[in-house]
Amino acid sequence: MTKKQENIINAALQLFAQEGYTATSTNKVAKLAGVSEGLIFRHFTNKEGLLKAIIEEGERKVLTLFETIFKETEPKKIIQKTITLPFLIPNEELEFWKLQFKLKWELNHNNSNKLKPLQEKLIHSFKTLNYQNPELEAAYVLTFLEGLSTAIIKGTLTNRTEFQDFLIYKYQL
């Protein structure tokens, strides 16, 4: 990806997060990125193509975050790594993830398949640890993590370390 393409994506990311996807024009993105609007069309075809590039980048980042969990074989460590995942979001990436969540809500975009491998890994871990209902445990953890991630991204969870310690203790990890 060229520097100009990165600038375009970063500008779109910033504007989509602040103003919403539908309220942001490609002209506004071009101005913030310091490029011509035609360059956006050349690289991304249209606003939808730009949005698609941002969503694909989010899905790549999610898979990168999941890699350490997928490589893990110890059930307790799988659960621990999954539970602590939202706490690993660097502050400089909060805007990026805020946009991913905002797009999911604003455009009703949700690729449920991206969580399927993680859900299956959790189910297997809970089964191995003899939890009574591993499917519901996995669903609970993933649903809880979405809310937790939202609180972290929005900045409403102020006691992150204490909360993380609580979750590790709760699951005896």
C-alpha positions, 0 to 999 in steps of 0.5 A: 500500500502506498503512502497516499493510500494509507493517508486516504484510509486514515482520513476516511477512518477518522471522518467515518468514526467522527461523522459517520459513514453516510455523512462523509463524502469522498471530497471531504476524505480527499481534502483531509488526506491531502489528495485529489478525489480522483485518486480515491476513485482510482485506488478504491473505485468509490466510497463503498470500495474505500469502506470495504478496504477499511473493513478488510483491514479490520478483519485482518487485524482481528485474525492477527489478534486471534493467531496467538489463541489459535496456536495455543493448545492449553485450554485454560490459556486459550480462555485466558488469552481470549478474555484478555484480548480486549485489554491488549488494544493499544491506545493508538488503535482505539479510533480504528476499532471505534470505527469498526464497531460504529460501522457494524452498528451504523451499517448493520455490517457483521461478519459473524464468520470471523468469530466462528473459529474462536468460538469453536476453540472456546467450546473445545476448551470448555469441554476439555475443562468439563464445563457443564454447557461449553457452547453457552460458556463460549457464547457468553464469553464472546458476547461479554467480550463485545461489551467489554471491548465497547467499554474500552473503545469508548473509554468508559472502563476506567479500571482496566487492570482491576477488571482484567484481574477480576476476570482471570480470578473468576475463571481461575486462570 
